[in-house]
Amino acid sequence: MINGVHEMKMDEIAVLIPCYNEEMTIGKVVRDFREALPDAVIYVYNNNSSDHTVQEAGKAGAVVKNEYRQGKGNVIRRMFREIDAKVYVLVDGDDTYPAEPAPEMVQMIRQGADMVVGDRLSSTYFEENKRPFHDFGNRLVRKSINMLFKADIRDIMTGYRAFSYEFVKTFPVLSEKFEIETEMSIHAVDKNMSVQNLVVEYRDRPEGSQSKLNTYSDGMKVLKTIANLYRTYKPIGFFGWISIGLTILALIFFIPIALEYFRTGMVPHFPTLIVCGFTAIAAIQSLFTGLTLQTIVKKNRQDFEMQFHRASDRRKLLEEN
């Protein structure tokens, strides 16, 4: 052990492939990435597949591991916890992403990026994708996050990304399912990490391969995740807008009462006036809640910077072993 770090082998490049019932495509995906990244170790994490995903991945030369808690977020949590590598490439096992851009993504990480986003939306996604409302959903999520967090991520929900060691070891995985991509994007932007976009081609699933996404229920979960993360990372904005809304509501009902009072000297609607008062108090409470939480967020960001530096130091020690 050196300074608390056990001697262990650190992969140069780790390709991480979460899988659930992808026997039709996983073998090809593994072989394609072995060819594109000969120095990489290919990890397939099986998530309770009921078909021959495990056998096909093993035959293609992947290191197969298991995560028994269902959901892509749970799989990625285990991947990030178990694997030590200088560069990570995350890709879906459905053969919708080509392996050819992977070397460039790896190079971008080596040159200092913390996350490289495989941007489908700027290439062939809208021509290849056949699922209804997915185009609208992807555009909505991208615009929402870029507007709320003042970012420029071209594809929020892509399953094709590359990461630095520091990103992987400091990313707190909270989501259990497909909201994980949204969570990654917001975390990187909020923590001021270096995020770069790389346009990649997208091809729809081969015939007979079924998507695990439900357009409506999973779409609502993603939007709920955006709202929750905005509240967590930008509390002054979240609670500030609530405060403004409550203030406007109180004024809408208070102004007629005030005008009537100035005209007649009487207040004929005491219940409405009382409700206006409580609404104004709620607006003030919401504003101060946002201010208090914003102070906590700032302190958390300071703590994160120290955590990020510790992860960088640990990577250097691992590289020396």
Secondary structure, DSSP 8 states (H G I E B T S, - for coil): -BTTB-----EEEEEEEEESS-TTTHHHHHHHHHHH-TTEEEEEEE-S-SSSHHHHHHHTT-EEEE--S-SHHHHHHHHHHH--EEEEEE--SSS-S-STTHHHHHHHHHTT-SEEEEE-TTTTHHHH--STTHHHHHHHHHHHHHHHTT---S-TT-S-EEEEHHHHHH-----SSTTHHHHHHHHHHHTT--EEEEE-------TT------HHHHHHHHHHHHHHHHHHH-HHHHHHHHHHHHHHHHHHHHHHHHHHHHHHS----HHHHHHHHHHHHHHHHHHHHHHHHHHHHHHHHHHHHHHHHHHHHHHHHHHH-
